[in-house]
């Protein structure tokens, strides 16, 4: 009762696709991917900024 089978997820996916359409879901996926990429870049830039600040002290 507490777990979902593959059929539950397939039905949810079908309903979401019918409601939003594939184009909007594709755009949403691209937006999420862009946000993750920006977050990773910011995480990589932050240690360099900290090192620069520590050199100035």
N, CA and C atoms as a LAMMPS dump frame, in Angstrom:
ITEM: TIMESTEP
0
ITEM: NUMBER OF ATOMS
171
ITEM: BOX BOUNDS ff ff ff
-5.0000000000000000e+02 5.0000000000000000e+02
-5.0000000000000000e+02 5.0000000000000000e+02
-5.0000000000000000e+02 5.0000000000000000e+02
ITEM: ATOMS id mol type element x y z
1 1 1 N 0.815 -1.182 0
2 1 2 C 0 0 0
3 1 3 C 0.867 1.257 0
4 2 1 N 2.029 1.208 0.662
5 2 2 C 2.872 2.385 0.762
6 2 3 C 3.808 2.567 -0.412
7 3 1 N 3.999 1.523 -1.22
8 3 2 C 4.946 1.646 -2.332
9 3 3 C 4.195 1.761 -3.652
10 4 1 N 4.847 2.417 -4.599
11 4 2 C 4.254 2.601 -5.913
12 4 3 C 4.931 1.669 -6.901
13 5 1 N 4.142 1.032 -7.734
14 5 2 C 4.704 0.154 -8.757
15 5 3 C 5.001 0.966 -10.015
16 6 1 N 5.606 0.319 -10.975
17 6 2 C 5.937 0.986 -12.237
18 6 3 C 4.667 1.46 -12.943
19 7 1 N 3.571 0.752 -12.758
20 7 2 C 2.315 1.134 -13.42
21 7 3 C 1.78 2.443 -12.861
22 8 1 N 1.935 2.655 -11.581
23 8 2 C 1.505 3.929 -10.991
24 8 3 C 2.269 5.091 -11.613
25 9 1 N 3.594 4.927 -11.735
26 9 2 C 4.425 5.998 -12.287
27 9 3 C 4.136 6.227 -13.76
28 10 1 N 3.826 5.165 -14.503
29 10 2 C 3.494 5.324 -15.926
30 10 3 C 2.187 6.088 -16.094
31 11 1 N 1.224 5.823 -15.233
32 11 2 C -0.054 6.54 -15.29
33 11 3 C 0.153 8.008 -14.935
34 12 1 N 0.949 8.288 -13.911
35 12 2 C 1.242 9.67 -13.53
36 12 3 C 1.934 10.391 -14.676
37 13 1 N 2.91 9.74 -15.303
38 13 2 C 3.619 10.337 -16.434
39 13 3 C 2.669 10.621 -17.595
40 14 1 N 1.756 9.704 -17.881
41 14 2 C 0.797 9.913 -18.965
42 14 3 C -0.123 11.096 -18.665
43 15 1 N -0.593 11.207 -17.439
44 15 2 C -1.486 12.308 -17.066
45 15 3 C -0.748 13.643 -17.145
46 16 1 N 0.48 13.69 -16.638
47 16 2 C 1.262 14.927 -16.683
48 16 3 C 1.528 15.326 -18.125
49 17 1 N 1.839 14.356 -18.979
50 17 2 C 2.081 14.645 -20.393
51 17 3 C 0.826 15.181 -21.061
52 18 1 N -0.329 14.621 -20.73
53 18 2 C -1.574 15.103 -21.325
54 18 3 C -1.906 16.517 -20.848
55 19 1 N -1.612 16.814 -19.599
56 19 2 C -1.943 18.133 -19.057
57 19 3 C -1.021 19.21 -19.612
58 20 1 N 0.274 18.969 -19.557
59 20 2 C 1.238 20.001 -19.921
60 20 3 C 1.711 19.921 -21.366
61 21 1 N 1.664 18.775 -21.964
62 21 2 C 2.163 18.623 -23.326
63 21 3 C 3.661 18.395 -23.342
64 22 1 N 4.147 17.796 -24.418
65 22 2 C 5.559 17.439 -24.48
66 22 3 C 6.454 18.659 -24.655
67 23 1 N 5.98 19.685 -25.353
68 23 2 C 6.816 20.864 -25.585
69 23 3 C 7.104 21.591 -24.275
70 24 1 N 6.092 21.769 -23.466
71 24 2 C 6.288 22.465 -22.193
72 24 3 C 7.173 21.645 -21.26
73 25 1 N 7.02 20.31 -21.268
74 25 2 C 7.869 19.466 -20.438
75 25 3 C 9.317 19.521 -20.907
76 26 1 N 9.531 19.594 -22.215
77 26 2 C 10.881 19.702 -22.759
78 26 3 C 11.518 21.019 -22.321
79 27 1 N 10.741 22.102 -22.361
80 27 2 C 11.247 23.402 -21.901
81 27 3 C 11.57 23.368 -20.41
82 28 1 N 10.719 22.724 -19.637
83 28 2 C 10.95 22.609 -18.202
84 28 3 C 12.227 21.823 -17.929
85 29 1 N 12.443 20.75 -18.686
86 29 2 C 13.669 19.97 -18.525
87 29 3 C 14.898 20.783 -18.852
88 30 1 N 14.815 21.594 -19.896
89 30 2 C 15.937 22.46 -20.258
90 30 3 C 16.21 23.51 -19.194
91 31 1 N 15.15 24.056 -18.612
92 31 2 C 15.309 25.054 -17.549
93 31 3 C 15.958 24.442 -16.306
94 32 1 N 15.52 23.247 -15.951
95 32 2 C 16.098 22.574 -14.784
96 32 3 C 17.561 22.235 -15.046
97 33 1 N 17.855 21.763 -16.262
98 33 2 C 19.238 21.462 -16.613
99 33 3 C 20.126 22.692 -16.57
100 34 1 N 19.616 23.815 -17.053
101 34 2 C 20.37 25.066 -17.008
102 34 3 C 20.617 25.529 -15.584
103 35 1 N 19.626 25.35 -14.727
104 35 2 C 19.783 25.744 -13.327
105 35 3 C 20.833 24.885 -12.632
106 36 1 N 20.833 23.59 -12.915
107 36 2 C 21.826 22.698 -12.316
108 36 3 C 23.219 23.054 -12.807
109 37 1 N 23.342 23.348 -14.093
110 37 2 C 24.641 23.723 -14.662
111 37 3 C 25.153 25.014 -14.023
112 38 1 N 24.29 26.002 -13.879
113 38 2 C 24.68 27.265 -13.249
114 38 3 C 25.095 27.056 -11.795
115 39 1 N 24.38 26.195 -11.102
116 39 2 C 24.709 25.906 -9.707
117 39 3 C 26.082 25.26 -9.597
118 40 1 N 26.367 24.299 -10.472
119 40 2 C 27.673 23.64 -10.448
120 40 3 C 28.79 24.622 -10.757
121 41 1 N 28.572 25.512 -11.725
122 41 2 C 29.584 26.515 -12.058
123 41 3 C 29.824 27.452 -10.874
124 42 1 N 28.76 27.842 -10.197
125 42 2 C 28.903 28.725 -9.037
126 42 3 C 29.649 28.024 -7.908
127 43 1 N 29.405 26.736 -7.726
128 43 2 C 30.107 25.991 -6.685
129 43 3 C 31.592 25.876 -7.003
130 44 1 N 31.938 25.755 -8.285
131 44 2 C 33.345 25.666 -8.676
132 44 3 C 34.039 27.018 -8.573
133 45 1 N 33.326 28.112 -8.78
134 45 2 C 33.907 29.451 -8.699
135 45 3 C 34.105 29.9 -7.257
136 46 1 N 33.291 29.435 -6.368
137 46 2 C 33.343 29.895 -4.986
138 46 3 C 34.683 29.588 -4.313
139 47 1 N 35.268 28.389 -4.409
140 47 2 C 36.565 28.162 -3.763
141 47 3 C 37.661 29.084 -4.304
142 48 1 N 37.635 29.401 -5.582
143 48 2 C 38.631 30.309 -6.147
144 48 3 C 38.484 31.703 -5.54
145 49 1 N 37.262 32.155 -5.349
146 49 2 C 37.027 33.468 -4.752
147 49 3 C 37.491 33.489 -3.298
148 50 1 N 37.299 32.406 -2.589
149 50 2 C 37.734 32.332 -1.192
150 50 3 C 39.259 32.362 -1.119
151 51 1 N 39.92 31.647 -2.036
152 51 2 C 41.383 31.655 -2.053
153 51 3 C 41.917 33.053 -2.355
154 52 1 N 41.284 33.763 -3.284
155 52 2 C 41.709 35.123 -3.609
156 52 3 C 41.572 36.049 -2.401
157 53 1 N 40.486 35.895 -1.663
158 53 2 C 40.272 36.734 -0.487
159 53 3 C 41.284 36.414 0.603
160 54 1 N 41.651 35.142 0.746
161 54 2 C 42.604 34.777 1.795
162 54 3 C 44.008 35.277 1.469
163 55 1 N 44.335 35.438 0.184
164 55 2 C 45.64 35.958 -0.209
165 55 3 C 45.747 37.445 0.105
166 56 1 N 44.629 38.154 0.066
167 56 2 C 44.625 39.592 0.32
168 56 3 C 44.726 39.929 1.802
169 57 1 N 44.481 38.959 2.652
170 57 2 C 44.476 39.224 4.101
171 57 3 C 45.865 39.254 4.645
